[in-house]
Amino acid sequence: MDDLRDTYLARIADAADEATLEALRVEAVGKKGAVSLKMRELGKMSPEERQVMGPKLNALKDEINSALAAKKAALADAALDERLRTEWLDVTLPARLRRQGTIHPISQVTEEVTAIFADMGFAVAEGPQIDTDWYNFDALNIPSHHPARAEMDTFYMHRAEGDDRPPHVLRTHTSPVQIRHMEKYGAPCRIIAPGRVYRADFDQTHTPMFHQVEGLALDKDISMANLKWVLEEFFAAFFEVDGIKTRFRASHFPFTEPSAEVDIQCSWEGGQLKIGEGDGWLEVLGSGMVHPKVLQAGGVDPAEWQGFAFGMGIDRIAMLKYGIPDLRAFFDSDLRWLRHYGFGALDVPTLHGGLSR
């Protein structure tokens, strides 16, 4: 045992790295190590011999483990000393110029929209981006044969064979947030629901993931006149053009009745779009009075309450306001593009201070 002790303590002291030290630990006190094998011999000894050899073997094992721990700490200290010697920084060198980040146009426009509608009493509501097809389609009065429910237009989540749970989709609009808000809070209400939405489309003006903001206002005497006033006030504040004209055209959406597409006044001069002037019109959003079936799906009595809803693409109105020609550039992660179109990180949009300084 003395030879065993002297041999391993000497080899531990000479170990140059942690890998060698670990190999010695396994060789000496591992399950099949030299000390462990000695301990297995205790069963062949008489009780008197075990009383003598047992404590000696335990003491030997503890001494070797202590030597291993001490050597490991010494190697770690030596490695740290080496790093401190080779890795150093001259703190007297001049500092780099600090680069201030920029806010993405989508984030900027979302904040602008929120500030404008907050001034008109609208709260912000949120909901899940993965939702059941009931919230995304059925509750919004979208029939089973509607083209929007086809797999070529909507991203359905994978289901295992035999799974009887309702299908889940990546939401195609933020309208499910309206249903969830009505279920939880009822009427009256006044909310906007900004967020990401997903559709299977990709070109210069469409991307598989984009951003929408939808609005909902419910009360006992709300009419299309209130909707028209809200939208005109929004466009005047967002595009920073007083007296901007709007045009409502009859349309059809499953979740509103009557429904209307909304155009804003614009002109094209020298290939440049100007909002709020000229004789042209540009479609920007869909709107209408909330369909009674949608109110019922949200747990609201359509005989007592009524209201309006609208929805527009945040990416689209950002392109119109800031002259961004290609929707796909929003998602390219090109720092040059962001430095050109980005906004100051500390410039928070407010109606009294200015939306886009």
Secondary structure by P-SEA (a helix, b strand, c coil): caaaaaaaaaaaaacccaaaaaaaaaaccccccaaaaaaaacccccaaaaaaaaaaaaaaaaaaaaaaaaaaaaaaaaaaaaaaaccccccccccccbbbbbbcaaaaaaaaaaaaaaaabbbbbbbbcccccccccccccccccccccccccccccccccccccccccccccaaaaaaaaaaccccccccccccccccccccccccccccbbbbbbbcccccaaaaaaaaaaaaaaaacccbbbbbbbbbbbcccccbbbbbbbbcccccccccccccbbbbccccccccaaaaaaacccccccccccccccaaaaaaaaaccccccccccccaaaaaaccccccccccccccccc
